[in-house]
Amino acid sequence: MSETRIFHPGATEGRQPWLRPVDFSAPSTLPPDQQARLRRLVDDLEPIVRPRATADLGISLSFKSLWVRELTWREGHPIPADDAVTTTIESSAGGRAYLILDPTLASLVVERLLGTEPDPARPLRSVTAIDRALLSRMNDLLVSSLDRLWGEATGASLHATGVRSQLDLVAELDPTDLIVLVAVEVKIFNTLSVLHLAFPQPTLAAVGAQLSRPSPRGSGEDPATTRTVQARLGEASVEVQVRLGDVELTAGEIAALHPGDRVPLSTPATAPAALIVDGVAVQFGHIGRSGTHRAVRVGRSA
């Protein structure tokens, strides 16, 4: 961030001047709801990819989104390493996206696809053109899983069109073109690595209205999410009060109370007690006894 310090005109010698940071960086054109939707899409991707990678490729991995940033192509292109492995993805709604595997991640995947166990004591192999062909299996799995979620979110489809090194992409876009870069932390064979998803601004603009809609996976429309939320809420502790009735007294009447005085309640003797949670009556019942404790038998309405 470029920053300039502005001194308040009224500042005098010996007095701490008033400073105001001024940010001259370009504002983001991606609405916050779309940024959040991209992060959610990555988080939803993990439970789809993980079992498929284990079953189809014998690879154990997990990942989570780290950040979403809007950058120019000049700023965003160098963030992944030059020898990162990049898959170009075409969108049916128009435009392209890029799936970029960190060299460490690509090397570990290749080792596993060749049938060898990664050895932490051995230097990682350099990914060759032949290795990139092997990586197409992992890339196809990632893109097909992403296509499923992208279709739910936007109604558009995605398909991979080629694999190459990140350095080969330098001239793919104009340096001043805006891209949205999503960084994803990947844990594979107990090693942390990174993959990036890069979306040129026109690609997102083509589906912007759809991306702004609430995700059904994060709402009550998703049965699995609903069950999970209900299960978590069911484990929460809440304070329950039993209320027999209410009465209003003046401050003087309260001060005049003595042991043995009777205070008539506003409810009949046969009325049930109310079980109160956070000021709301959730059940009704009658006061009784359970062993040596007082208890409420629930089941009778008011």
C-alpha positions in Angstrom: 0.0 0.0 0.0 1.3 3.4 -0.9 1.0 5.7 2.1 1.3 9.5 2.6 1.3 11.2 5.9 -0.8 14.4 6.0 0.0 16.9 8.8 -2.8 18.9 10.3 -2.4 22.6 9.7 -3.0 23.4 13.3 -0.1 21.3 14.6 2.6 23.3 16.5 6.1 22.6 17.5 6.4 20.4 20.5 2.9 18.9 19.9 2.2 15.6 18.3 0.8 16.3 14.8 -2.4 14.7 13.6 -1.5 12.0 11.0 -3.9 10.5 8.5 -2.8 7.5 6.2 -3.9 7.9 2.6 -4.3 4.8 0.6 -3.7 5.4 -3.1 -4.2 1.7 -4.2 -7.0 0.9 -6.6 -10.3 0.0 -4.9 -11.6 -3.6 -5.4 -14.2 -4.0 -8.1 -15.3 -7.4 -6.7 -18.2 -7.1 -4.3 -17.7 -8.5 -0.8 -20.5 -11.0 -1.3 -18.8 -12.5 -4.4 -15.4 -12.6 -2.5 -17.1 -14.5 0.3 -18.8 -16.8 -2.2 -15.4 -17.7 -3.8 -14.0 -18.6 -0.4 -17.1 -20.7 0.4 -16.7 -22.4 -3.0 -13.2 -23.5 -2.1 -14.3 -24.6 1.4 -17.1 -26.7 -0.2 -14.6 -28.2 -2.7 -12.5 -29.9 0.0 -15.0 -32.6 1.1 -15.7 -33.4 -2.5 -12.0 -33.7 -3.6 -10.6 -35.5 -0.5 -12.4 -38.8 -0.8 -12.0 -38.9 -4.6 -8.3 -38.2 -4.3 -7.9 -41.1 -1.8 -10.0 -43.5 -3.8 -8.9 -42.7 -7.4 -5.3 -41.6 -6.9 -4.3 -43.0 -3.5 -3.4 -39.5 -2.3 -4.3 -38.1 1.1 -4.9 -34.4 1.1 -7.0 -31.6 2.7 -7.1 -27.9 2.0 -8.7 -24.6 3.0 -8.9 -21.1 1.6 -6.3 -18.6 2.8 -7.2 -15.3 1.1 -8.9 -13.7 -1.9 -7.2 -10.7 -3.5 -7.9 -8.5 -6.6 -4.7 -7.7 -8.4 -3.5 -6.7 -11.8 -2.0 -9.5 -13.9 1.4 -7.9 -13.5 1.0 -8.1 -9.7 -0.7 -11.5 -9.5 1.2 -13.5 -12.0 4.5 -13.7 -10.1 2.9 -14.9 -6.8 3.0 -18.5 -7.8 6.5 -19.8 -8.7 7.5 -19.7 -12.4 7.7 -23.5 -12.4 4.2 -23.9 -10.9 2.0 -26.1 -13.0 -1.0 -24.3 -14.5 -4.2 -25.7 -16.0 -6.2 -23.4 -18.2 -10.0 -23.7 -17.6 -12.7 -22.5 -20.0 -16.0 -21.3 -18.7 -19.2 -21.9 -20.8 -20.4 -18.4 -19.7 -17.3 -16.9 -21.3 -13.7 -16.3 -20.2 -11.0 -18.4 -18.6 -9.7 -19.3 -15.2 -6.5 -20.9 -14.1 -5.7 -23.7 -11.6 -2.1 -23.3 -10.4 -0.3 -26.0 -8.4 2.7 -25.0 -6.4 5.9 -26.9 -7.5 6.0 -28.7 -4.1 2.4 -29.9 -4.5 3.0 -30.9 -8.1 6.1 -32.9 -7.2 4.5 -34.8 -4.4 1.5 -35.7 -6.6 3.8 -36.9 -9.3 5.8 -39.1 -6.9 2.6 -40.7 -5.7 1.3 -41.3 -9.2 4.6 -43.0 -10.1 4.0 -45.3 -7.2 6.8 -44.0 -4.9 6.4 -42.7 -1.4 7.6 -39.1 -0.9 10.8 -39.0 1.1 11.3 -35.8 3.2 15.1 -36.5 3.2 15.2 -36.5 -0.6 15.1 -33.3 -2.6 11.9 -32.8 -4.6 12.0 -33.6 -8.2 11.7 -31.0 -10.9 8.4 -31.3 -12.8 9.0 -32.1 -16.4 6.7 -32.0 -19.4 6.1 -35.7 -19.0 5.2 -35.1 -15.3 2.8 -32.4 -16.3 1.0 -35.1 -18.4 0.8 -37.3 -15.3 -0.6 -34.4 -13.4 -3.6 -34.1 -15.7 -5.2 -36.9 -13.6 -5.1 -34.7 -10.5 -6.0 -31.6 -12.5 -9.0 -33.3 -14.1 -10.2 -34.4 -10.6 -9.9 -30.8 -9.3 -11.5 -29.2 -12.3 -14.4 -31.7 -12.5 -15.1 -31.1 -8.7 -14.9 -27.4 -9.2 -17.2 -27.6 -12.2 -19.8 -29.3 -10.0 -19.8 -26.4 -7.5 -19.4 -23.7 -10.2 -22.5 -25.1 -11.9 -24.5 -24.9 -8.7 -23.3 -21.3 -8.1 -23.5 -19.8 -11.6 -25.2 -22.3 -13.9 -22.1 -22.3 -16.1 -19.7 -25.3 -16.7 -15.9 -25.5 -16.6 -13.5 -27.8 -18.5 -9.7 -28.0 -18.6 -8.1 -27.2 -21.9 -4.3 -27.6 -21.2 -1.5 -27.9 -18.7 1.7 -25.8 -18.8 4.2 -24.0 -16.6 3.2 -20.7 -14.9 6.0 -18.9 -16.8 4.3 -19.8 -20.1 1.3 -17.7 -19.1 3.2 -14.3 -18.9 1.7 -13.1 -22.2 -1.7 -14.7 -21.7 -3.3 -11.4 -20.4 -2.5 -7.7 -20.5 -0.3 -6.7 -17.5 -3.0 -4.2 -16.5 -5.9 -6.6 -16.6 -7.5 -7.3 -13.2 -7.6 -10.8 -11.8 -9.0 -12.3 -8.6 -6.5 -14.6 -7.0 -7.6 -17.2 -4.4 -4.9 -18.8 -2.3 -5.6 -22.3 -1.0 -3.5 -24.1 1.6 -3.1 -27.8 0.8 -1.9 -30.4 3.2 -0.6 -33.5 1.4 1.5 -36.3 3.0 1.9 -34.1 6.1 3.5 -31.4 3.9 1.9 -27.9 3.5 1.8 -26.5 0.1 -0.4 -24.0 -1.9 -2.6 -24.0 -5.0 -4.1 -20.8 -6.5 -7.2 -20.2 -8.5 -7.0 -17.1 -10.8 -10.1 -15.6 -12.3 -9.8 -12.7 -14.7 -12.3 -10.0 -14.0 -14.3 -10.5 -17.2 -14.8 -14.2 -16.3 -16.4 -13.3 -13.0 -18.3 -10.4 -14.4 -20.1 -12.8 -16.8 -21.5 -14.7 -13.8 -21.5 -11.8 -11.3 -25.3 -11.8 -10.7 -25.3 -15.5 -10.0 -22.3 -15.3 -7.7 -24.2 -12.7 -5.6 -27.0 -15.1 -4.8 -26.9 -16.9 -1.4 -25.3 -20.3 -1.5 -27.8 -23.1 -0.9 -25.0 -25.0 0.8 -24.8 -22.4 3.5 -28.5 -22.1 4.1 -31.4 -24.1 5.3 -32.0 -25.4 1.7 -29.1 -27.8 2.2 -30.2 -30.8 4.3 -26.7 -31.8 5.3 -25.9 -28.3 6.6 -29.2 -28.1 8.4 -28.6 -31.4 10.2 -25.1 -30.3 11.2 -26.3 -26.9 12.5 -29.1 -28.6 14.5 -26.7 -31.1 15.9 -24.3 -28.4 17.0 -27.1 -26.3 18.5 -28.4 -29.4 20.3 -25.1 -29.6 22.3 -25.4 -26.0 23.5 -26.1 -25.4 27.2 -29.0 -23.0 28.0 -30.4 -21.8 31.4 -34.0 -22.9 32.0 -36.1 -21.1 34.6 -39.4 -22.3 36.1 -42.0 -19.5 36.6 -45.1 -20.0 38.7 -46.5 -16.6 38.2 -46.0 -12.8 38.3 -47.0 -10.1 40.7 -46.5 -6.4 40.9 -45.6 -4.7 44.2 -44.5 -1.2 45.0 -41.1 -0.5 46.5 -42.8 0.3 49.8 -44.6 -3.1 49.8 -41.4 -4.9 49.1 -39.6 -3.1 51.9 -42.4 -4.0 54.3 -42.2 -7.8 53.6 -41.3 -10.1 56.6 -40.7 -13.8 56.9 -44.1 -15.6 56.9 -45.9 -13.0 54.8 -47.9 -14.3 51.8 -47.7 -12.7 48.4 -50.6 -13.8 46.1 -49.6 -14.6 42.5 -51.5 -13.5 39.4 -52.1 -17.1 38.3 -54.7 -19.6 39.7 -53.5 -22.5 41.9 -54.3 -25.0 39.2 -52.4 -23.1 36.5 -49.2 -24.8 35.1 -45.7 -23.4 35.6 -43.9 -22.1 32.6 -40.4 -23.2 31.5 -38.6 -20.1 30.4 -35.5 -19.9 28.1 -34.1 -16.4 27.4 -37.5 -14.8 28.3 -39.6 -17.2 26.1 -41.9 -19.9 27.4 -40.9 -23.1 25.7 -42.9 -25.7 27.7 -45.5 -25.9 30.6 -45.9 -28.3 33.4 -46.8 -28.8 37.1 -44.5 -28.6 40.1 -43.9 -31.9 41.8 -41.2 -34.0 43.4 -38.6 -36.4 42.0 -36.9 -38.2 44.9 -35.5 -35.6 47.2 -35.7 -32.8 44.5 -38.4 -30.5 43.4 -39.3 -31.2 39.7 -41.6 -30.1 36.9 -43.7 -32.6 35.0 -43.8 -31.3 31.4 -46.7 -31.9 29.1 -49.6 -29.6 29.9 -50.1 -26.4 27.9 -51.0 -23.1 29.4 
